[in-house]
């Protein structure tokens, strides 16, 4: 591991949600999207989205209830919980804070922040970083699933501070990408070129395509080098065009077609991607299994779209 920081730490978001469709962002970059009725919970490393000092987390959501589904309803099952865990690499000491803890007033259909979580535990607060700063901020925002549905949902944001220096992401100084027919054409072409690289199975070409994003991951997560990250995490193996179990790369999957696909803009418009993710793998023996490479692109100084982030 890198010794630049004598006591480096990794950060994880632990989240749990029910009764809504939602999208979670950190510093305006999507961490996770969920558009199914069942409950969900997960834990994800998030160093790549963070910066030393002030950060923001927000969730845009549409509550759901009933069958057929009623949207923005007073769902009796709604909750959303996101906590930040800081774990030191050397000692494994861990610090946890509650960032978002949301519930719904059934009578008024209003979102509020209870003192206990959905699981009956007290929210976790601190007076020194990592710590939450200020109160929740609530407004409205658009939420699109990429399959042609779009809602005006509720958005709740919170600020928090962390003490650790982290590298600047590759998109931080990139230009804002305008939403135009030219951008759509360039983005679709970038996905098609990436698909061709993945289909070739040429590891050198795949590594070149993901190089910028993976180098940022390796540095952010305190690997000694990109080579150590590739050896320990083995991301290249996940991107093979076909594996021994029959999971195979599928044609570019544009669920709304090549003209009407949905673009998600992030990081103040500096990162863009198509939703849902069009680079997918599936297995005929297990129709429910679908794996995707959730990449987002920024524009480099030459005006080319480059993979800047691999999202979840």
N, C-alpha and C positions, 0 to 999 in steps of 0.2 A: 504494500500500500504506500501511497505517497506520503512523504514526511514533510511536505511544505507547511502543513498545519500540525503542530506537535500533538494535538488531541482532536483529530477530525471526527465528525459525526455525520451520520446519515439520517435523513428525515423521511417519515412515512405518513401518509394519510390513511387513517382507519375510518371507514364510513359505513353507515347503515341507513337504509331508507325503505319506506313502504307507502303505498297509497298514492303514487304520483309517477308521472313521466318527468325526467329531469336531466340537466346537464350541469356538471360541476367544473368550475374553472379556478385556476390559480394564476394570478397576474395576467388575466385575460387569455390564458391558454387552456383549452379543454383537457381535463384530466380523465373524465369518464362521462358517458352518456347512457341513459337507460330508458327504453321505451317499451317495456313489457310490464304486465300487471303484477307479477310476483315480487315479493320482497327481495332485497339484495343487500349484501355486505361484502366488503373487500378491504384489503390492505395493499397499498402501492408505494414504492419509493418515489419521492418527488423532488429530490435535489435539483434536477434539471430545470424545474420551473421556478425555483426560489432565488432570492438575492439577499445579500446581507442587509440588515435593517428592515425597512417597512415592506410588507407584502400584503396582497389582498386575495381573499378567497370569496367566491360567490357561487350560488346555486340558482339557476332559473328552473322553475318547475310548474307543472300543471297538475293539480290534484285530480284524482279519478275515483269514481264510485259507480256501482251498479252495473247492470247488464240489460240493454246496451250501455256502453260507458258514457257517463256524464262527466264533462270536463269542468275544471275549476269548482268542483263540488265540495261540500263540507264532508270530506271523506273521514269516516270514523277510524280508519286505519293509518292515517297519515302520520309520518314522522320523518325527520331528516337529521342525521347526526354525523358530524365530521370532526375528528380529533387529530391533532398533530403529535406524532411521537418523534422525539429526538434521541437517537441511540449512539453513544460514543463507540467508536470502533475498537479502542484498546480495552477499556474497562467493561464495556457492554452496559454501562449505566444508562438508564432510560428516564426521560422526562416527557410528560404528556400534558397537553392542554386541550380544552374543548374550544373549537373555533365556531362551529355552528351547531345549535341544538334547537330544532324547530318542531312545534306542534301546532294543532289547529283547534281553535275555539269552535265547537260544533254549533252553538247557537248563533254566533255572528259570522261564521266562516272566515275568521280572521287568524292570521298566523301570529304566534307569540313564541317567546323563548322561556320555557319553564326552568325551574331551578334544578330539576332532576331530569335525567335522560329517559328515553323510552324504556330502558332496562332498569329503572328505579335507582340509578346511581347518581350522586351529585356531580354537577359539572366541575371540571378541573380548571382552576385559574392560577395565575402566577403574577408576581410583581416585578420580575426581571425576565429578560428574554431567555428562552422563547415565551412570549406572552401575547395575549390579545390586547388590542388597543381600541378604546372607545366602544361604542354601541353598534348593534346591527343597523344596517341601512337598507330600507325596503323600497322597491319601486316596481315597475312593470317592465317586461322585456319579451321579445319574440323568441319562441322556441319552435324549431323545425326538426322533423325526424328524418328528412331526406327521402321519404317515400311519398311525398306530396302533401303531407299534413303539416299545418302550421297553426300555432295558437299564440294568443297574448297571455303570457303566464306571469307569475309573480317571481321577483328576483330579490334575494336577500344576500347582502355582502357584509364582510367583516374584515378588519385590518389586524395584522399581527406582526410582531418584530421577531427576528432571529439574530443570534450573535455571530454566526459563522460566515467567514468570507467564502463566496462561491463564484465560479467563473461566469463571465457574461455570456449569455446564450448567443448563438450565431446570428439570430434574427434581430438582436437588440438595436443594431445600427443600420439595419436594412431599410430600404424605402417602403413607404406605404404602397400597397398594390391596389390599383384602381379596379373597381368592378366594371368590366367592359367586355364586349365580344372578343376583343383581342386577348384579354386575360383568360377568358374561358377556353379559347382555342389553345393558348399556350399551356394551360393547366392540364387539359385533356391530353395534349401531346406529351407532357411530362410523365403522366401516368402510363401512357402507351409505351414510351421508351423504357420506363422502369419495368413494365411487364415483360418486354422483350428481353431485357437483361436477366430477369429472374427466370424466364423460360429457357434461356441459354444454359443455365446451370454453371456458368463461368464464375467461379468464386472471386476472381480478381475484379471482374466487372461489377459484381454485386457489392463488393467491398468499396469500390470507388464510388458507387451510387450512394451508399449510406455513410461514407467516411466522415463527413462534417458532423452529422448527427451523433454517430457513435463516438467520435472523439470527445464531443461535449459530454456525453453520458459517462465515459471513462474518467474524464477529469472531474466532473461533478461528484461522482460516487467514489472518488479517492483511489481509483486503480493506478498502479504505477505507470501504465502505458495503455495505449489502444490494444497492443498485443496481449497484455494480461487480461483485459476485458474480454477479448475474443476467445481466449483460452478458457476462462472460467465460466462465462455466460453462454458461449457458443451460439450466438445469434445467427450465424451463417447456416447452421444446420436447420434452423426453423424455416429458412427461406429456400430450401431445395425445391425444384419443380415437382418432385415426387419422392415420397419416402417409402420405406420397406412395407408399411402397412396399407399402402394404396392411397394415401392422402395426396391429392394432386392440385397444382395450380390451375385455376379456371380462367377462361377468357375474361377480359376486363368487364366487370359487372356494373353497368350503369342502369340502375333500376328505373330511372325516369327517362332513359334514352340519352343519346349524344347531344341533344339540343337543350334539354330541360333539366339536366342534373343540378342538384343543389350544392352551392359553395358555402362553406363555413369559413368566416374570416375571424382571425384571432390576433392577439398581440397588437391591438390597435391597427389592424389591417396589414401587418407585416408578415403574417403567416396565413396561408390559405390551404384548404383541402376540399375534396369532394366528399359529401356524406350521402348515404352510408359508404363505407370504405370500398372502393371498387377492385382492390387487389385482394383476392380471396383464394383459399384452398378449401376443398371439401373431399369427402370420401363417400363413394357410392354405397358402401356397406353400412354407413351411419349417416343418414340424411340430416340428422339434427346437428351434426358437428360442422361448424364453419370457423375457419381461422382466417384472420385478415392481417395485413401489414398496414397499420394505421399511420401513414406518414403525412407530414405537413411541409409545405414548401415556402421558402423565402426567395427574394430576388437578389442575386449577387451583383457586384459592381459591373459585370458585363451584360446585365439584363437577363441572365438565364435563371430559370427556376431550379433551386437546389433543395434537396431534402434537408431540413433544419431540425426536425423533431420527429421522433417515433413515439406516437401516442398510444394510449391503452384502448 
